[in-house]
């Protein structure tokens, strides 16, 4: 029996990496205190703006997305400041934990797993807490596959003195997100999602409104103080030793994105999401997210199926890695990402592996039914 398996990574981060980006890793590293590297840094920061759909400056740090999240928290908040956090899943709860660690007075808007926050609840909470300095939320809650209505939330926050901070780590590049038009003051992103890079770079865009609060904050950060990153930003200097190879790879990725266009990326992710959900529906499975995002599809584990075993079978026996549920959702949902360097045949492979894994648990499923439903969407190019 052959043990050869081609591996597919259909998780919501890290994601598969394009060959041209893998090849870029082989390049000899420049020193990070040279004019050549300064020019590279300046170039990628400027070229990231269309991807973020912002005119605000974008800063990068050698950290995961969580590091960029904490940089926003520690730069904005002083001990005793009021922060409103939307807790709609594992990563929304991370805002709660980070703000508490910064010494903030945390006001939590708890949202049921699988549901999106009601923007009106944000407006009501702001009215109840006019002293609020910042509102922290997700664009896509990766743990549940839900997308939030950032446009409406931004409209409410903009009427106050507070700033809106959005974790767009999983959602950026996957569907329309217009931070300047939607009054988003700080956008946080990471390298290992739609940017198609290995983990290790965090990104933060900052509005003028947010900079006023950051400059007045009495934070306790050192490495994560955004003011340090602003200091040499115009010249391309980085305050610390950067992840040099990742910037070289980012340069390659941005060329790919510019060729596809951001709007093209949105269409591709919507197309792949539609196909995946058509396949899930054809198999008689239920979506977990009330308002599903285009980055990933969260699916309720059906009765009689061991969710943990399903994920393990797909990964270890069939070579297709998806994500299971996290925290209280462990074993209750599974998540298939169609994010980043993914095309139609990756989706079909993922659905085929899902059918096989379900069949191995003697779940009543017609092999090929989900794949066929997805093919009917994927036979035509994204519109």
N, C-alpha and C positions, 0 to 999 in steps of 0.2 A: 504493500500500500504506500503510495507516494505521500511524502510529508510536505511537498512543495505547496506553498500558498502565496498568492499575490495579496499584498495587504492594502486595504482601503481604510482611510480615516474619515469617518462621517460623524465626527463629534463637533460640538459647538466651541472648539478651541481646545488644543491647537488643531489647525486644519492642514490639509495637504499643501505642499509647497511646489510651485512651478519649477520645472527643470532649469530654466535660465537663472532662477534665484539660487538653486542648489549649486550651480556652476559658479556663481558669483562668490560663494564662500571660499573658493580655491584661490582667489586673488590674494596677493601679498598685501599685508596691512600697512597703511601709511601711519606715520606718527600722528597723534591727535592734536599736537600743538604745532601744526604746520599750515601755511597758507592754503595748501591743496585740500586738506581736510576741512578747514574753515569754509572754503567755497562749497564743498559737498554738503556740509551741514546747512549752510544758508540756502542752497538750492533745494534740498528736500523739504525744509521747513516751508519754503514759499510754494512748492509744488503740492504740498499737502492741503493748502487752503481750498482749492476746488474740490478735493475729496471730502473735506469737512463742510463744504458749502459755507464758508465764513471768510470775512475780511479781517477777523481778529488774528493776532499773532498766535502761532502754535509753538509750544515748547515740548521738548522730548527729554526723557530721563531713562537711564538704564534700570528698568524695573518692570515687573508685570503690570497688568492693568490695575491691580489692587494697589500697587505703589503709586500710580498716578491718582487713584481715588484718594489715597491718604494725603498726597501732596496738596490736593484741593482742600481737604478738610483742615489740615494743619496750617495752611497758608491763610485761610479765610477766618478761622474761628479763634477767639480768645476764650480762656476759661470763663464760664458763666454766660456766654452768648447763647441765645436760643436758636436751635436748629430744628426744622421740621424734616422728618425722614419718612418717606413712603416705604413701608415694609410689606412688599408683595411677594416675597420669596427669599431664597438664601442670599441673593446679592443685594436686594433691598435692605435686608437685615444687616448686611455688612456696613452699610452707611450708618445704621443705628449704633453698631459697635464702635466704629471709628470715631463718630462724633462724641460718644460717651468717653472714649479714651482721651479725647482732646479736652475734656472737662466741660463740654457744652451741656446746656439744659436741653435735653432731647425730647421733642414732642413727636410721637409716633402716630402715623396714620396706618393702621393695620388693614391689609387687604387680603381677602381669602385667596389661597393658592389657586392658580388657574384663572383668576379674574383680574381685570384691569382696574386701576384706581379711578374713582369718579372725580373728574376735575373740580366739581363743585365742592367736594369735601376739602380740597386744598384751599379753595377760596374761603370757606367757612373757618378753617383752622387758622388761616392768616388773619382773619378778622378777630378771632379769639386771642391771637398772640401777635399784636402789632409790633412788638419788639423784635420779631424774628429777623435774623441776619441772613439766613440762607435756607433754601428748600433743596433737599437732595432726593433724587429719584432716578429710575431707570428709563431708558428708551425701550429696551427689550429686557425683560426679566428672564435671563438664560435658564434658570432652574425650572421654569414653568412654560416657557415658550410664548409668553404673553407680550404684546406690544402696548405701550401706554400712549395716551393722547397728549403728547408734549406740546403741541400747538395750543390747545386749550389751557393746559397748566401754565404755560408761559404767559398767556394773556392775563391770567389772574395774578401771577407773581409780579409782572411788570407794573402793575398798579400800586405796588408797595415799594418800600426801601430795600426789601430783601432781594437777593440774587438767586437765580435758578441754576443748579448744578445737575448735570445729566450724565449718568453713566451710559455711554453709547458704545461700550466695548464690543458687544456682540451685534448691535444693530447698525452701526455706521457702515455705509456702503451697500446695505442690503435692501433698503427701501427709502422713500423720500424722507429726508431729515434736513430742515432748513433752520439752523440755529439762530442766524441773524434775524430772519423774518419772524421767528417764533419766540423771540426774546429769551433765548438761552444764553446765560452769561459765561458758564464754564462747561466745556464738553471734555469728557474723559474717554480715551480710546486706548487700545492695546494692539500690539503687532501681530498677534497670533490668530486673528479672526479674518475679516474680509480683506485685510491687507496682505494675507497669504505669506506671512513671515514666521520664523520660529518665535517662540516667546522671548521676551527680554527688553522690549521697548514700550514705554508708556508715553502717551501724548496728552497734552492739556492745552486747550485753547481758552483764552481769557479775554473777556470784554472790558472796555474802559470802566464800566460800572463796578465790575468785580475787582479791578485793580485798585480802585479807591478804598474798598473795604480791606483788601489784602495789605495795602500800605499802612492802614490804621490798626491792623490786628497785632496782638501781642502773642504771637505764636511761639512754640517751643521747638520747632523743627530745625534741623540743620541740613541734612541731605535733601529733604523734601520741601524746603522753603523755595517757593516759586520765584521769589525775588532774586535768588542767586542765579536762576536760569535766565531771568530777564537781563541781568547785568551785561553779559557778553553776547546777547542774542543777535544784535545788529551786525556784529563782526564775525559771527559763526563760532565763537568760543563756547565751550562747554565747561561748567564749573567743576566737573569731576571727570575722571577717566570714563569715556563713553564706551558703549558696546560697538566698537569700530566696525566689525564685520557686518553687523545688522544694518548700519547706515549704507554700506555698499550694496547690500541686498535690497534695501528699501529703494535705492536709486533705480534698480532694475524693475521692481514692482510698480513704481510710479509710471514708468514708461508703458507697462502693460495696461494700467488703469487709464492712462491718457488715450491709449488707442481704443479701448472699449468705451470710454466715457463713463462718468458717474451715472448718468441716466441709463446707459446700457447695462451697468451693473444692477441697478434697481430692477430693470425689466427681466434680466436673467434670473435674479433671485426670486422674483415673483413667479416666474414661469416654472422654476424648479420646485418651488413650494406648492404650486397648484398641482403639479404632477404627483408629488409625494402624497399629498392629501387625497388625490383621486385614488391612488393605490391603496392607501389606508382605508378609505371608505369602502372600496371594492372588497376588501378582506373582512368587512364587518366590524372593524375596530373603531373606537371612539377617540376623537381629539380631546386632549385634556384642557387646552387653552380656550377660554371664552373668546378672546380676540387674538388669534394666532399671528405670530410674527413671520416674516419671510426668511429669517435666518435659520430657523429650525422648526421641526414639528414635534410636539410632545404628545404622546399617545398613552392612554390609560391601558394598563396591563389587563387583559381579559381574565375573567374567572377561569380557574383551572390551570393557569399558566404561571410558572415561577419566573417573576420578572428578572431576578438576579441571574438565574440560569440562562434565560433568553439572551441577555447581553453577553454572558460568558461564552455561550455556544457560538454566537455570531462572531465574536472576537477570536476565540482560541481554535475553534473547529472550522469556521468558514472564512476567516481572514478579514471580516468587516467589523471595524470598531465603531460602535455607537455609544451613547451615554445612557446610563440608568438614571433613576431619580436620586435626589440628594436629600439629606436630613430626613424629615418625616415622610418624604415621598419615595424613599428608597424601596425598591421592589414594587412600587405602585404605578410608576410610569416608566417609559423609555423615551429617549429623545434622539431623533435622526436629524442631523444638520445637513443643510444644503447651502453651505456657507464657504465663500472664498473660492479656492481653485477647484471648483466642482462643475461638471457638465452633465448632460442628459444621461450618459451611460453610467456615471457614478450613482445616480439616483436609481436607475434600473437595477444595478448590482445590489444596492442596499435593500431594495424591496424584494429581490429574489432571495437574498440571504435571510431576510425576515420571514418569508414564506417557509423556507427550509427549516429555520430554527423553530417556528411554531409547529410545523409538522412533526419535528422530532419530539415535541412534548405531547404529541397525539391530539393537538388542537385541530378542530374541524376547519380546515382551510383548503381551498382548491388551488393547487400549485399553478402559478402563472396568472391567476386572476388579477392580483394587484399590479403585476408588471404590465399586463395588457392595458389596464385602465390608465396607467401612467404613460404608456407609449402613445395612447390616443391624444394626450396633451403634447407630448414631446416630439411627435412626428413633424410638427411645424416649428419654425424658429420663434423665439419670443417676439411678441408684438409690442 
